[in-house]
Structure formats: C-alpha cells, structure tokens
C-alpha cells in the first residue's frame, strides 16, 4: 500500500511509471496531476532534465531506476520540450518572444557522462553527446537549433556547455562567457506549478516580480517550472581569437595590474569591456602561461566560413586528466617528493578508478599495433610517471 493513504486507487497518478522508474509527462496538465497525486499520497517528488548536476542532488532520496521505491516520484521532462512559434515583443521592436517547455534542451542532446562519473561502477561513457538514459533528444529539436535555423533568432548568451534543459540551465544560475549579456535577463515570464498543483504566471516587472526573480534560480524549491518565455534577438555571428603567452607578456590584458605603461586594460576592465571573454591561467612554477579567448558579435552572414571553437577537442575528459598529470608535476617541482602522492590522489578520480584496476597489467611497454583504450592509456601514463620519478 502506498504510504500515507488508505486507498491509493483513488489517487492514481495520471500516467504510469515507466520501466526506467521515472514518470515522463507530456503536458502541463499531467505535471499538475502528478504533483497533486504526490501531495495527496505524501510521496517525495523531484524533477531532473539532462542529469548534468551532481546526480544525487537532483534525484529522490532512494532513486534506483526501476527499483525506486513506490513512495518516491522522479519526473523527467523529455516528452515536454515543445517550442512555440515566436510572437513580436510589443515593448522591444525587432525582438521576439519565444515560449519553451521546460524539458527542451539548449543544444546537443543531454549527456550522461556526469551520471557515470558520480555513480562509480556505472556505464563507462566517453562520448559527451551520448544520450542520457533518462532524457533523449536530437540537436534538431534543441532551442538553439530551432531559433537559428527556423526563426533566425538567438539568445544573448550561452555557457560553455549547452546540453542542459532550459529550466535546469536557469535554475542552477548557469551562464558564462560575458559580463554584458545574460540569458537570465532574456527571461520575461515563467509558468510555475507549486506544491499544491496550482499554476502561477510570473512576469518580469509584474505584481509578483520578486517571486519571478526567485523562481528562476530556485533549484526547484518553489515548484516545478513548466514553461519559460525568452526575449530573443536576431541571430548573430561570434568572431574571436585565442592567444597563448607568458602571463606578463599578454598583448590583450594586464593580468596582474602591474604594467600601466602597456596601455592594456586590467583584468576587471577587460572582462567588462569585452563582448565575450574566457581566460585560462596556469601559475605553476616555471610554466606561467595565460590563454586568452576574446570574441565579439558580428552581423549574421550565411556565407561566412565557420571555424568552431574547440577548447579541448578529441576525448575532452581524457585530455583534461592528462593535462592534470602534467600540471601536477610542474606545480610540484620545488618539492619533487610530493609528486607521487599528488599523482596517486589524482588517480583516485572516480571517472578512472575502474579503468585503473583493469589497466594495471598494461603498464609495461605498449604494443604499437594494439594500443590501450583511452582510459587504459591514462592508467599506463600514470604508473609510468610514478616509476620514472
């Protein structure tokens, strides 16, 4: 019997729980009825989208897929991701208002790499574009694709990662790359379903403006966000460049603020004045380097050659871990005795611990005809570095 009620049949949810242990509503009314059922039956209810966040922070307390207890309800909005046709914004000529269901994702289909990392022993995934076990979608369904290719529109900014759902992206305060623009500032309205299944229409500058601002970054604590309305602008190109130099030799920014004669902006001014900017700084002993990525908006040109920016291209997780090994060594050159311990701590990374165990037999010379798998190569290099040291 369902905990908290005498006759659970009278409070049956509007849709059945799927084989994955989750509920997949396809309409706002189904979400409302699921919330009302959870309240009446005293069940815990949580919602997640792409499972990008720390997994155990976004699922019910005892979530276990198909083995999740009956008194917990996990909602996934992968069937609730429509994009409604744009309508003119009466207060901002040339801009359009676009309402989006909360399960729509910004860019590439939500990935499951974070799930594999947070849950040791889970599926080994290296393709960041692999579909989530609980949320599927295609690039052609995403908000970015539809805005750009179907309507000639765009959002003012995006973070460096775009597989999140629109509701999750906003609820976690995600943004990035610019101080000038924010997707949060582009949100003009929300439909919020509270814990009693009531719908609240919240508008920027409306009578519930404080609730509107709180709900947008509430991590679901105020209820389930149903739809989001964005103020979109005409699509544009982003044109930029990347430079790598010693930190004090940068020709774009006076990073330490100690070169007034250079005439370059100090770090705070550089970030405020640039359309889009990103810096990566390595202060390791004997290696001091600064990578500066700077870009600006330009009118959209369909004939412009496109060269996508790739921060870390092939096998990004593997590349980042290998770089971590390198910089761990460089950062401890003054005390070499610390390096083996630091490397062992790095190898304890949950993404790699299963592969490490399997790869220990391969730390002797590699057969060039049959090189190890990428994660096995990490284990090989890790052991090799320790032996060399």
C-alpha positions as a Markdown table, in Angstrom:
| # | Residue | x | y | z |
|---|---|---|---|---|
| 1 | Unk | 0.0 | 0.0 | 0.0 |
| 2 | Unk | 1.2 | 3.5 | -0.8 |
| 3 | Unk | 2.4 | 5.2 | 2.3 |
| 4 | Unk | 0.1 | 7.9 | 3.7 |
| 5 | Unk | -3.3 | 7.0 | 2.1 |
| 6 | Unk | -5.9 | 4.3 | 2.8 |
| 7 | Unk | -7.0 | 3.8 | -0.8 |
| 8 | Unk | -4.2 | 4.5 | -3.4 |
| 9 | Unk | -6.5 | 3.7 | -6.3 |
| 10 | Unk | -8.5 | 6.9 | -5.6 |
| 11 | Unk | -5.3 | 8.8 | -6.1 |
| 12 | Unk | -3.7 | 7.0 | -9.0 |
| 13 | Unk | -1.2 | 9.1 | -11.0 |
| 14 | Unk | -2.4 | 10.3 | -14.4 |
| 15 | Unk | 0.3 | 8.3 | -16.2 |
| 16 | Unk | 2.1 | 5.0 | -15.3 |
| 17 | Unk | 5.7 | 4.9 | -14.1 |
| 18 | Unk | 7.9 | 3.9 | -17.0 |
| 19 | Unk | 10.3 | 0.9 | -16.9 |
| 20 | Unk | 13.2 | 3.2 | -16.0 |
| 21 | Unk | 11.5 | 4.0 | -12.7 |
| 22 | Unk | 10.5 | 7.6 | -13.8 |
| 23 | Unk | 7.4 | 9.4 | -14.9 |
| 24 | Unk | 7.6 | 11.1 | -18.3 |
| 25 | Unk | 4.7 | 13.7 | -18.5 |
| 26 | Unk | 4.0 | 15.2 | -21.9 |
| 27 | Unk | 1.7 | 18.1 | -20.9 |
| 28 | Unk | 1.4 | 20.7 | -18.2 |
| 29 | Unk | -1.8 | 19.1 | -17.0 |
| 30 | Unk | -0.1 | 15.7 | -16.5 |
| 31 | Unk | 2.6 | 17.5 | -14.4 |
| 32 | Unk | -0.1 | 19.2 | -12.3 |
| 33 | Unk | -1.9 | 15.9 | -11.7 |
| 34 | Unk | 1.4 | 14.1 | -10.8 |
| 35 | Unk | 2.1 | 16.9 | -8.2 |
| 36 | Unk | -1.4 | 16.7 | -6.8 |
| 37 | Unk | -1.0 | 12.9 | -6.5 |
| 38 | Unk | 2.3 | 13.2 | -4.8 |
| 39 | Unk | 0.9 | 15.7 | -2.3 |
| 40 | Unk | -2.2 | 13.6 | -1.5 |
| 41 | Unk | -0.2 | 10.4 | -1.2 |
| 42 | Unk | 2.6 | 12.0 | 0.8 |
| 43 | Unk | 5.2 | 11.0 | -1.8 |
| 44 | Unk | 8.5 | 12.7 | -2.5 |
| 45 | Unk | 8.7 | 14.3 | -5.9 |
| 46 | Unk | 11.8 | 15.5 | -7.8 |
| 47 | Unk | 12.4 | 16.6 | -11.4 |
| 48 | Unk | 15.5 | 16.4 | -13.5 |
| 49 | Unk | 16.4 | 17.1 | -17.1 |
| 50 | Unk | 19.8 | 16.3 | -18.5 |
| 51 | Unk | 21.2 | 15.0 | -15.2 |
| 52 | Unk | 24.1 | 17.4 | -15.7 |
| 53 | Unk | 24.2 | 18.4 | -12.0 |
| 54 | Unk | 25.6 | 16.2 | -9.2 |
| 55 | Unk | 23.3 | 13.3 | -9.7 |
| 56 | Unk | 22.4 | 12.5 | -6.0 |
| 57 | Unk | 21.5 | 16.2 | -5.5 |
| 58 | Unk | 18.7 | 16.1 | -8.2 |
| 59 | Unk | 17.0 | 12.7 | -7.7 |
| 60 | Unk | 14.8 | 11.4 | -4.9 |
| 61 | Unk | 16.5 | 10.1 | -1.8 |
| 62 | Unk | 16.4 | 6.4 | -2.7 |
| 63 | Unk | 16.3 | 6.7 | -6.5 |
| 64 | Unk | 17.4 | 3.5 | -8.1 |
| 65 | Unk | 16.0 | 3.5 | -11.6 |
| 66 | Unk | 13.4 | 0.7 | -12.0 |
| 67 | Unk | 13.9 | -0.2 | -8.3 |
| 68 | Unk | 13.0 | 3.2 | -7.0 |
| 69 | Unk | 10.5 | 2.9 | -4.0 |
| 70 | Unk | 6.8 | 3.5 | -4.8 |
| 71 | Unk | 6.7 | 6.4 | -2.3 |
| 72 | Unk | 9.2 | 8.4 | -4.5 |
| 73 | Unk | 8.3 | 10.0 | -7.8 |
| 74 | Unk | 11.1 | 11.0 | -10.2 |
| 75 | Unk | 9.8 | 13.2 | -13.1 |
| 76 | Unk | 11.8 | 13.5 | -16.4 |
| 77 | Unk | 10.6 | 16.1 | -18.9 |
| 78 | Unk | 12.0 | 14.6 | -22.0 |
| 79 | Unk | 8.5 | 14.4 | -23.5 |
| 80 | Unk | 7.8 | 18.0 | -22.6 |
| 81 | Unk | 10.0 | 20.1 | -24.8 |
| 82 | Unk | 7.9 | 22.0 | -27.4 |
| 83 | Unk | 9.0 | 25.4 | -28.7 |
| 84 | Unk | 6.1 | 27.6 | -29.5 |
| 85 | Unk | 6.1 | 30.0 | -32.5 |
| 86 | Unk | 7.7 | 33.4 | -31.8 |
| 87 | Unk | 5.5 | 36.4 | -31.3 |
| 88 | Unk | 6.5 | 40.1 | -31.6 |
| 89 | Unk | 7.6 | 41.8 | -28.4 |
| 90 | Unk | 5.4 | 44.9 | -28.1 |
| 91 | Unk | 7.9 | 46.7 | -25.8 |
| 92 | Unk | 11.1 | 45.9 | -27.9 |
| 93 | Unk | 10.7 | 46.3 | -31.6 |
| 94 | Unk | 12.8 | 43.8 | -33.6 |
| 95 | Unk | 12.8 | 41.3 | -30.8 |
| 96 | Unk | 10.6 | 38.2 | -30.4 |
| 97 | Unk | 9.1 | 36.4 | -27.5 |
| 98 | Unk | 9.5 | 32.6 | -27.6 |
| 99 | Unk | 7.9 | 30.3 | -25.0 |
| 100 | Unk | 9.6 | 27.0 | -24.4 |
| 101 | Unk | 8.6 | 23.9 | -22.4 |
| 102 | Unk | 10.9 | 23.2 | -19.5 |
| 103 | Unk | 12.2 | 19.9 | -20.9 |
| 104 | Unk | 13.6 | 21.4 | -24.1 |
| 105 | Unk | 17.4 | 21.4 | -24.1 |
| 106 | Unk | 19.6 | 24.2 | -25.3 |
| 107 | Unk | 22.0 | 22.5 | -27.6 |
| 108 | Unk | 23.2 | 18.9 | -28.1 |
| 109 | Unk | 21.2 | 16.1 | -26.6 |
| 110 | Unk | 21.7 | 15.8 | -22.9 |
| 111 | Unk | 24.7 | 13.6 | -22.0 |
| 112 | Unk | 25.2 | 11.0 | -19.3 |
| 113 | Unk | 28.9 | 11.5 | -18.6 |
| 114 | Unk | 28.2 | 13.2 | -15.3 |
| 115 | Unk | 26.0 | 10.3 | -14.2 |
| 116 | Unk | 28.7 | 7.8 | -15.0 |
| 117 | Unk | 31.2 | 9.9 | -13.0 |
| 118 | Unk | 29.1 | 10.5 | -10.0 |
| 119 | Unk | 27.9 | 6.9 | -9.8 |
| 120 | Unk | 31.1 | 4.7 | -9.7 |
| 121 | Unk | 30.6 | 1.4 | -11.4 |
| 122 | Unk | 28.0 | 2.9 | -13.7 |
| 123 | Unk | 28.2 | 2.8 | -17.5 |
| 124 | Unk | 31.6 | 3.8 | -19.0 |
| 125 | Unk | 30.8 | 6.7 | -21.3 |
| 126 | Unk | 33.4 | 8.8 | -23.2 |
| 127 | Unk | 31.1 | 10.4 | -25.8 |
| 128 | Unk | 29.8 | 13.6 | -24.3 |
| 129 | Unk | 27.0 | 13.5 | -26.8 |
| 130 | Unk | 25.7 | 10.1 | -25.8 |
| 131 | Unk | 22.0 | 10.3 | -24.9 |
| 132 | Unk | 21.0 | 10.3 | -21.2 |
| 133 | Unk | 19.4 | 7.0 | -20.0 |
| 134 | Unk | 16.5 | 9.2 | -18.8 |
| 135 | Unk | 16.4 | 12.1 | -21.3 |
| 136 | Unk | 16.6 | 11.8 | -25.1 |
| 137 | Unk | 16.6 | 14.4 | -27.8 |
| 138 | Unk | 18.2 | 15.5 | -31.0 |
| 139 | Unk | 20.2 | 18.6 | -31.9 |
| 140 | Unk | 17.5 | 19.5 | -34.4 |
| 141 | Unk | 15.0 | 19.6 | -31.5 |
| 142 | Unk | 17.1 | 21.9 | -29.4 |
| 143 | Unk | 16.2 | 25.5 | -28.7 |
| 144 | Unk | 19.5 | 26.9 | -30.3 |
| 145 | Unk | 18.9 | 24.9 | -33.5 |
| 146 | Unk | 15.3 | 25.9 | -33.8 |
| 147 | Unk | 15.9 | 29.6 | -33.1 |
| 148 | Unk | 18.8 | 29.8 | -35.5 |
| 149 | Unk | 17.6 | 27.7 | -38.4 |
| 150 | Unk | 13.9 | 28.1 | -38.3 |
| 151 | Unk | 13.3 | 31.6 | -36.9 |
| 152 | Unk | 16.6 | 33.5 | -37.5 |
| 153 | Unk | 16.8 | 34.3 | -33.8 |
| 154 | Unk | 19.3 | 33.7 | -30.9 |
| 155 | Unk | 19.6 | 34.0 | -27.2 |
| 156 | Unk | 22.0 | 36.8 | -26.0 |
| 157 | Unk | 24.5 | 34.4 | -24.3 |
| 158 | Unk | 25.2 | 30.8 | -23.5 |
| 159 | Unk | 27.5 | 29.0 | -21.2 |
| 160 | Unk | 30.3 | 26.7 | -22.5 |
| 161 | Unk | 28.1 | 23.7 | -22.0 |
| 162 | Unk | 24.7 | 23.5 | -23.8 |
| 163 | Unk | 23.3 | 20.0 | -23.2 |
| 164 | Unk | 21.2 | 21.2 | -20.2 |
| 165 | Unk | 17.5 | 21.7 | -20.4 |
| 166 | Unk | 16.4 | 25.3 | -20.4 |
| 167 | Unk | 14.9 | 25.0 | -16.9 |
| 168 | Unk | 17.9 | 23.3 | -15.5 |
| 169 | Unk | 20.3 | 25.8 | -17.1 |
| 170 | Unk | 18.4 | 28.7 | -15.5 |
| 171 | Unk | 17.6 | 27.0 | -12.1 |
| 172 | Unk | 21.3 | 26.5 | -11.5 |
| 173 | Unk | 22.2 | 30.0 | -12.3 |
| 174 | Unk | 24.3 | 28.9 | -15.3 |
| 175 | Unk | 25.7 | 31.5 | -17.7 |
| 176 | Unk | 29.1 | 32.5 | -18.8 |
| 177 | Unk | 31.4 | 34.0 | -21.3 |
| 178 | Unk | 30.3 | 37.6 | -21.0 |
| 179 | Unk | 29.5 | 40.3 | -18.5 |
| 180 | Unk | 27.5 | 42.3 | -21.0 |
| 181 | Unk | 24.6 | 39.8 | -21.6 |
| 182 | Unk | 22.8 | 37.1 | -19.7 |
| 183 | Unk | 20.2 | 34.6 | -20.6 |
| 184 | Unk | 18.6 | 35.3 | -17.3 |
| 185 | Unk | 18.0 | 38.8 | -18.4 |
| 186 | Unk | 16.3 | 37.4 | -21.5 |
| 187 | Unk | 13.7 | 35.6 | -19.4 |
| 188 | Unk | 10.4 | 37.6 | -19.4 |
| 189 | Unk | 7.9 | 35.1 | -18.0 |
| 190 | Unk | 7.6 | 31.8 | -16.2 |
| 191 | Unk | 4.8 | 29.3 | -15.6 |
| 192 | Unk | 5.4 | 27.8 | -12.2 |
| 193 | Unk | 3.4 | 24.9 | -10.7 |
| 194 | Unk | 3.6 | 25.0 | -6.9 |
| 195 | Unk | 3.4 | 22.1 | -4.4 |
| 196 | Unk | -0.4 | 22.1 | -4.5 |
| 197 | Unk | -0.6 | 21.8 | -8.3 |
| 198 | Unk | -1.5 | 25.5 | -8.8 |
| 199 | Unk | -0.1 | 27.3 | -11.8 |
| 200 | Unk | 1.4 | 30.8 | -11.3 |
| 201 | Unk | 2.1 | 33.0 | -14.2 |
| 202 | Unk | 5.1 | 35.1 | -13.2 |
| 203 | Unk | 6.3 | 38.1 | -15.3 |
| 204 | Unk | 9.3 | 40.3 | -15.1 |
| 205 | Unk | 8.2 | 43.6 | -13.6 |
| 206 | Unk | 4.7 | 42.2 | -12.8 |
| 207 | Unk | 3.0 | 42.1 | -9.4 |
| 208 | Unk | 4.9 | 39.0 | -8.4 |
| 209 | Unk | 8.3 | 40.3 | -9.7 |
| 210 | Unk | 10.2 | 39.1 | -6.5 |
| 211 | Unk | 8.7 | 35.6 | -6.9 |
| 212 | Unk | 9.6 | 35.7 | -10.6 |
| 213 | Unk | 13.2 | 36.5 | -9.8 |
| 214 | Unk | 13.5 | 33.9 | -7.1 |
| 215 | Unk | 11.8 | 31.1 | -9.1 |
| 216 | Unk | 14.2 | 31.4 | -12.0 |
| 217 | Unk | 17.2 | 30.3 | -9.9 |
| 218 | Unk | 15.3 | 28.3 | -7.2 |
| 219 | Unk | 16.6 | 24.8 | -8.0 |
| 220 | Unk | 13.0 | 23.6 | -7.9 |
| 221 | Unk | 12.4 | 24.7 | -4.3 |
| 222 | Unk | 9.4 | 26.9 | -5.3 |
| 223 | Unk | 7.8 | 24.3 | -7.5 |
| 224 | Unk | 8.1 | 22.9 | -11.0 |
| 225 | Unk | 8.9 | 25.3 | -13.8 |
| 226 | Unk | 6.5 | 24.5 | -16.7 |
| 227 | Unk | 7.4 | 26.9 | -19.4 |
| 228 | Unk | 9.9 | 29.8 | -19.9 |
| 229 | Unk | 9.4 | 32.7 | -22.2 |
| 230 | Unk | 12.6 | 34.3 | -23.6 |
| 231 | Unk | 13.1 | 37.6 | -25.3 |
| 232 | Unk | 15.1 | 36.6 | -28.4 |
| 233 | Unk | 17.2 | 38.8 | -30.7 |
| 234 | Unk | 18.2 | 38.5 | -34.4 |
| 235 | Unk | 20.8 | 35.8 | -34.8 |
| 236 | Unk | 24.4 | 36.9 | -35.0 |
| 237 | Unk | 27.9 | 35.5 | -35.5 |
| 238 | Unk | 30.6 | 35.4 | -32.9 |
| 239 | Unk | 34.1 | 36.2 | -34.2 |
| 240 | Unk | 37.1 | 35.8 | -31.9 |
| 241 | Unk | 40.7 | 34.7 | -31.4 |
| 242 | Unk | 42.8 | 32.8 | -28.9 |
| 243 | Unk | 46.3 | 33.7 | -27.8 |
| 244 | Unk | 48.7 | 31.8 | -25.5 |
| 245 | Unk | 51.6 | 33.6 | -23.9 |
| 246 | Unk | 53.5 | 34.1 | -20.6 |
| 247 | Unk | 51.1 | 35.9 | -18.3 |
| 248 | Unk | 53.1 | 39.2 | -18.2 |
| 249 | Unk | 53.6 | 39.1 | -22.0 |
| 250 | Unk | 49.9 | 39.1 | -22.9 |
| 251 | Unk | 49.1 | 41.7 | -25.5 |
| 252 | Unk | 45.4 | 41.7 | -24.5 |
| 253 | Unk | 45.2 | 42.2 | -20.8 |
| 254 | Unk | 47.4 | 43.5 | -17.9 |
| 255 | Unk | 46.6 | 40.4 | -15.8 |
| 256 | Unk | 48.4 | 41.4 | -12.7 |
| 257 | Unk | 47.7 | 45.1 | -13.0 |
| 258 | Unk | 51.4 | 46.0 | -12.8 |
| 259 | Unk | 52.1 | 47.1 | -16.4 |
| 260 | Unk | 50.4 | 50.6 | -16.6 |
| 261 | Unk | 52.9 | 51.5 | -19.3 |
| 262 | Unk | 51.4 | 48.8 | -21.6 |
| 263 | Unk | 48.1 | 50.7 | -22.0 |
| 264 | Unk | 46.3 | 47.4 | -21.7 |
| 265 | Unk | 43.1 | 47.0 | -19.7 |
| 266 | Unk | 43.4 | 45.4 | -16.3 |
| 267 | Unk | 41.6 | 42.1 | -15.7 |
| 268 | Unk | 38.3 | 43.6 | -14.4 |
| 269 | Unk | 38.1 | 46.2 | -17.2 |
| 270 | Unk | 39.0 | 43.6 | -19.8 |
| 271 | Unk | 36.1 | 41.3 | -18.7 |
| 272 | Unk | 33.6 | 44.2 | -18.6 |
| 273 | Unk | 34.6 | 45.7 | -21.9 |
| 274 | Unk | 34.8 | 42.5 | -24.0 |
| 275 | Unk | 31.7 | 41.1 | -25.7 |
| 276 | Unk | 32.8 | 37.6 | -24.8 |
| 277 | Unk | 35.9 | 36.5 | -23.0 |
| 278 | Unk | 37.4 | 33.5 | -21.3 |
| 279 | Unk | 40.8 | 33.1 | -19.6 |
| 280 | Unk | 42.7 | 30.0 | -18.5 |
| 281 | Unk | 45.7 | 30.7 | -16.2 |
| 282 | Unk | 48.4 | 28.3 | -15.3 |
| 283 | Unk | 50.6 | 29.7 | -12.4 |
| 284 | Unk | 52.7 | 26.6 | -12.0 |
| 285 | Unk | 56.3 | 27.1 | -11.1 |
| 286 | Unk | 58.5 | 27.5 | -14.2 |
| 287 | Unk | 55.5 | 27.3 | -16.5 |
| 288 | Unk | 53.4 | 30.5 | -16.0 |
| 289 | Unk | 51.0 | 30.7 | -19.0 |
| 290 | Unk | 47.9 | 32.6 | -19.9 |
| 291 | Unk | 45.3 | 31.6 | -22.5 |
| 292 | Unk | 43.0 | 34.5 | -23.6 |
| 293 | Unk | 40.0 | 33.8 | -25.7 |
| 294 | Unk | 38.2 | 37.0 | -26.8 |
| 295 | Unk | 35.3 | 37.4 | -29.2 |
| 296 | Unk | 32.8 | 40.0 | -30.4 |
| 297 | Unk | 29.4 | 39.9 | -32.1 |
| 298 | Unk | 29.1 | 40.4 | -35.8 |
| 299 | Unk | 26.0 | 40.6 | -38.1 |
| 300 | Unk | 25.0 | 37.1 | -39.2 |
| 301 | Unk | 26.5 | 36.2 | -42.6 |
| 302 | Unk | 25.3 | 32.9 | -44.1 |
| 303 | Unk | 28.4 | 32.9 | -46.4 |
| 304 | Unk | 30.9 | 33.4 | -43.7 |
| 305 | Unk | 33.3 | 30.4 | -43.3 |
| 306 | Unk | 32.7 | 28.8 | -39.9 |
| 307 | Unk | 35.5 | 27.6 | -37.7 |
| 308 | Unk | 34.0 | 26.2 | -34.5 |
| 309 | Unk | 36.0 | 27.0 | -31.3 |
| 310 | Unk | 37.3 | 23.8 | -29.6 |
| 311 | Unk | 38.7 | 24.3 | -26.2 |
| 312 | Unk | 39.6 | 20.6 | -25.8 |
| 313 | Unk | 38.6 | 18.7 | -28.9 |
| 314 | Unk | 39.1 | 15.0 | -29.1 |
| 315 | Unk | 38.3 | 12.9 | -26.0 |
| 316 | Unk | 37.9 | 16.0 | -23.7 |
| 317 | Unk | 37.8 | 14.1 | -20.4 |
| 318 | Unk | 40.9 | 12.1 | -21.2 |
| 319 | Unk | 42.7 | 15.3 | -22.4 |
| 320 | Unk | 41.8 | 17.2 | -19.2 |
| 321 | Unk | 43.1 | 14.4 | -17.0 |
| 322 | Unk | 46.3 | 14.0 | -18.9 |
| 323 | Unk | 46.8 | 17.8 | -18.6 |
| 324 | Unk | 46.2 | 17.5 | -14.9 |
| 325 | Unk | 49.1 | 15.0 | -14.7 |
| 326 | Unk | 51.4 | 17.4 | -16.5 |
| 327 | Unk | 50.5 | 20.4 | -14.3 |
| 328 | Unk | 50.6 | 18.4 | -11.1 |
| 329 | Unk | 54.2 | 17.6 | -11.9 |
| 330 | Unk | 55.0 | 21.2 | -13.0 |
| 331 | Unk | 53.4 | 22.6 | -9.9 |
| 332 | Unk | 55.5 | 20.5 | -7.5 |
| 333 | Unk | 58.9 | 20.8 | -9.0 |
| 334 | Unk | 60.1 | 22.7 | -5.9 |
| 335 | Unk | 59.2 | 19.7 | -3.8 |
| 336 | Unk | 59.5 | 16.6 | -6.0 |
| 337 | Unk | 58.8 | 14.2 | -3.1 |
| 338 | Unk | 55.2 | 15.4 | -3.2 |
| 339 | Unk | 54.6 | 14.4 | -6.8 |
| 340 | Unk | 54.0 | 10.7 | -6.4 |
| 341 | Unk | 51.4 | 11.4 | -3.6 |
| 342 | Unk | 49.7 | 14.1 | -5.8 |
| 343 | Unk | 49.5 | 11.7 | -8.7 |
| 344 | Unk | 48.0 | 8.9 | -6.6 |
| 345 | Unk | 45.4 | 11.4 | -5.4 |
| 346 | Unk | 44.6 | 12.4 | -8.9 |
| 347 | Unk | 44.3 | 8.7 | -10.0 |
| 348 | Unk | 41.6 | 8.3 | -7.3 |
| 349 | Unk | 39.3 | 10.4 | -9.6 |
| 350 | Unk | 36.1 | 8.3 | -9.8 |
| 351 | Unk | 36.0 | 8.6 | -13.6 |
| 352 | Unk | 39.1 | 6.5 | -13.8 |
| 353 | Unk | 39.2 | 4.1 | -10.9 |
| 354 | Unk | 37.6 | 1.1 | -12.7 |
| 355 | Unk | 39.8 | 1.6 | -15.7 |
| 356 | Unk | 42.9 | 1.9 | -13.5 |
| 357 | Unk | 42.3 | -1.5 | -12.0 |
| 358 | Unk | 41.8 | -3.1 | -15.4 |
| 359 | Unk | 44.9 | -1.4 | -16.8 |
| 360 | Unk | 47.5 | -2.3 | -14.2 |
| 361 | Unk | 48.6 | -5.3 | -16.2 |
| 362 | Unk | 49.4 | -3.0 | -19.1 |
| 363 | Unk | 51.9 | -0.6 | -17.5 |
| 364 | Unk | 54.8 | -2.3 | -19.2 |
| 365 | Unk | 55.7 | -1.4 | -22.9 |
| 366 | Unk | 52.7 | -0.8 | -25.1 |
| 367 | Unk | 52.3 | -2.8 | -28.3 |
| 368 | Unk | 52.0 | -0.1 | -31.0 |
| 369 | Unk | 49.8 | -2.4 | -33.0 |
| 370 | Unk | 47.3 | -2.7 | -30.2 |
| 371 | Unk | 47.4 | 0.4 | -28.0 |
| 372 | Unk | 45.2 | 0.5 | -24.9 |
| 373 | Unk | 41.9 | 2.2 | -24.8 |
| 374 | Unk | 42.0 | 5.9 | -23.8 |
| 375 | Unk | 41.3 | 5.4 | -20.1 |
| 376 | Unk | 43.7 | 2.5 | -20.1 |
| 377 | Unk | 46.3 | 4.8 | -21.6 |
| 378 | Unk | 45.8 | 7.2 | -18.7 |
| 379 | Unk | 46.5 | 4.4 | -16.2 |
| 380 | Unk | 49.6 | 3.5 | -18.2 |
| 381 | Unk | 51.0 | 7.0 | -18.2 |
| 382 | Unk | 50.2 | 7.5 | -14.5 |
| 383 | Unk | 52.1 | 4.4 | -13.5 |
| 384 | Unk | 54.9 | 5.2 | -15.9 |
| 385 | Unk | 55.3 | 8.7 | -14.5 |
| 386 | Unk | 55.5 | 7.4 | -10.9 |
| 387 | Unk | 58.1 | 4.8 | -11.9 |
| 388 | Unk | 60.2 | 7.5 | -13.8 |
| 389 | Unk | 60.0 | 9.8 | -10.7 |
